Amino acid sequence: MLAAVSYAHGPRHPGSGAWSFGEEVEAIAHRYLTWRYRLLPYLYTCFDEHLRTGLPVLRPLWLHYFDDPRTHDIEDTFLLGPHLLVAPVLEPGARSRRVYLPAGRWYDFWSDRCYEGPADVLVEAPLDVLPVFVRAGAVLPLGPALQHTDEPCDALELHVYSGTGGGTLYEDDGHSWAYESGAFRRTTFTLAASTTTLSLKADAEGAYRSPLKHLTLYWHDCDSPEKLEVDGRVVDVRYETARRLLQAELPVHFSHVRT
């Protein structure tokens, strides 16, 4: 769908770049450059959505919450795709900021703290923390920390945030036009939960053979289930009680492919 984008960084010219502000700022910049690479599977999926529907990757809140008048005048917060709400700190020296969260549950990306919207919340925002929230019910695909987009990527994480909903993962070869002839894979995930069972269903379309070899599921903010079903098959899990986090290794090609 998109040619792979090189994110190589320029040479260290004196007085330019994050390093010119000292080691602390350089470390923070490195952290978020790494996070950008981790987000590439999600961003790539967002660009596929843009290509098909015209929806922008960066979105004002009112685009998804138009019935909420509070969102109409918010200019310092935006949606990154359908699942992430980003609230950058724009005031010099500020170490916290107030964020408006529309209706529904929202999870702090960094801490998993859950907020119930609609609400104004005051969040801590030290220099190294960009306030980011994940919509409940989202399935967020994250990749490994790469140094360059030409590196092979055979592992992926699926982060599920408890709620009603799902998500999508788009894949193609990243450098050719073959996707126009059907050489892509678009997997749609659907969530379900009962008092005893968590369920993840997947339905895929396209002829592209994914290179993924490792797929790890992280289900956030859930009670310890009696079982996890992935497309009807029970999968072994590990559960961290303190973090309310379930982890499981998934069979890579578990989804049904529509022909």
N, C-alpha and C positions, 0 to 999 in steps of 0.2 A: 504493500500500500504506500509506504513512504520509504524513500531511500534512507539507509542508516545515516544518522547525523553524527559527525565527529565532534566531540566536545573537548578536543585538545586545547590546552591553555597556553597562552603566549609566554615568552621568556620573562624573567624577572627584571624588568627595567627599574632602576632606582626611582623611588617616588611614585610608582604606580602599582596597582593591585593590592589585595588584602594584606599581603606581607608588610607593606609599608606602614601599616597601623599597629604592628607589633605581633607577638606570638599568639596572644589571646584571640585577636580578631582573625588571624590566619587559621587557627584551629577551628574556629566557628565556621569560617568559610569552607574549610575542608569538610566539616561535618555535613553541611547542607549540599555541597557538590556531590558527596557520597549519597545523600538522601535522594537527590535528583536521579541518580542512576537507579536507585532502588525503585523509584516511581515509574521508570520507563515502561514496564508492561501496562500499567494503568494509563499513562499518558498516551501510549500507542493505541490503546483501546478507545480513548477519548477522541483521537484524531480519526479513527475509523467511524465513530459515531458522527463526527463533524462531516466527513465525506458523504455519509449516507443521508443525513437529516438536515445539515446546515447549522446545527447547534454549535455554538462556539465552545472552545475548551475552557476559556475563562468566562465566567458568567456572573452577571449581577444577581443578587439574591432574589429580586422580584421575578426573574425568569421562571423560577420554580415555585415561588410563593407569592404570586401576584395578588391573591385574595387577602394577603396581609399588608395593610397600608404602611406598616412600619418599615417594610423592606424597600419601599419606593424611593426613599431619599438617602439610603445608606450607600456611601461612596468609599468607605475605608475598609470594607470587607467584601470578599468575593467567593464564589464557588469555583473550585477546580474540578471540572467534570461534574457528574451527578452526585458524587459521594463526599467530597471534601469541602469544608468551609475554612477559609484562610483569613486570618485577622492580623495583618502586619502592624507593627508598632511604628507610628509615624511621628511621634513627638520626641525630640531630642532629650535624652536622659531619662525617659520614662522606663519604669521597670514593672509596670502593670498596665492593663487597659480594660475598658469595658467593652464587652462584645454582646451583640444582640443575636440570639439563637432563635430561628423560626420554630414553628410547631413541630413536635416530635422529640425523640431522645437523641442526644448528641454525645459522643465520646471524645474526650481529650485524646488526641493521637498519641501523645507521649506518656500519659499516666493512666489511661483507661478510665479516668473519672467520668461519671455519667451525669449529664445535665438534662433537665426536662424543659423543653421550650413550649410556647414562646416565653422568653425571659431575657432580661439583661443580666449578664453575669460579669463579675470582676475577676479577671484571671491574672495570675502572676506571669510576667514576661521579662525575665532577666535577659541580658544581652544575647545569651546563647539559646534562647527558646522563642521560636516563632509559633504563636498560638494557631493550632490546627485542630479541627474537629471532624469526626467521621459520623456520618448519618447512620442511625440505627437501622439494621436490616441490610447493610451494605456487605458485598463481597469484594474485597480490595486485593487485587493481585500485586505482589511486590517481588522484585527480582533481587539478585545478589548485588553486593557492592563491587562494581566494576571500575576499572581504570580507563576503559575505552569501549565504545559500542561495537568495535570489531572483535572483542573478546567473545568466545563461545559462551552461551548461556544455556545450561541444561538443568537448572534448578529454579524452582518458583515457590513462593509462599502464597497461600490463600488466607487472608485475614477476614474472618466472618465476625460481624458485630451484631449481637443478638437483636432480633426484631423481625418484622415481616418485610420481605423484600428479596433481594438477590443481587446479581451483578453479571458482568460480561468480561470475557477475556478474548482479545483478538490477536491472532498470530498470522504472519506470513514470512517469506524469506528475507524481508527487510531491504532488498536492494534491486528487485526486478519488477516488471509489470505483470508477472505471472498471476497475481491475485485477480486480475481482470478476467482471467480464464478459469477461475474457480480454485486457484491454488492458495487458499487461505483457510483458516480455521477460526470460527467464531463460536465460542462456548458460552452458553447462557446458564447461569446458576440460579436455583430457586431454593429458598430456605423453608424449613418447617420444623416445629418443635412441639412436643407434648411434655407431660410431667415425667416421662421416663425415657423418651427417645428424641435425639437430635437427628435431623435428616437434611442431607444436601443432595439435590438432584441436578444433573447436568445434561444439557442437550446441545449437540454441536452440529454445525453445518460447514461445508467446504471440504476440498480434497487435500488440503495441505497436511502433511505428516509432521506433527510437532516434534522438535528435537529434545523436548523435555525428558529427563531421566529421573528427576526427583521432584515430588510435589508434596509439600507439607502444609497441613491445615492447622490454623490457629483460630479457635472459636472463643471469642472474648465474652466475658460477663455472662457465664452460663452456670447453672447448677450441674453438679456431677450427674451425668445421665446413666441409665442402665445400659444404654447402647447408642452407638452412632451408626447410622445407615448412610451409605454413599451409593446412590442409584440402586437402592434396595439391598445392598450387601453390607453386612455388619463388618466394621473395621475396628481394629484394636486402637485404644486411646491411652493417653497419659493425661492426668488431671491434676492441676495445681490448685489446691483449695484456697490458699491465701490470695492468689491472683484471680481466682475464678476463671481459669484459662485451661481450655482443652487443646491438646495437641495430638495429631495423628499423621502418619505417613500414608498417602493415598496412592492407589494404583494410577499411573500417569494417564493411561488412555482408558479412563473409566466411563466416559460419557458416551451416550448413544449418538451416532453420527447420522444425520438425515441425508438421504441421497436424492 
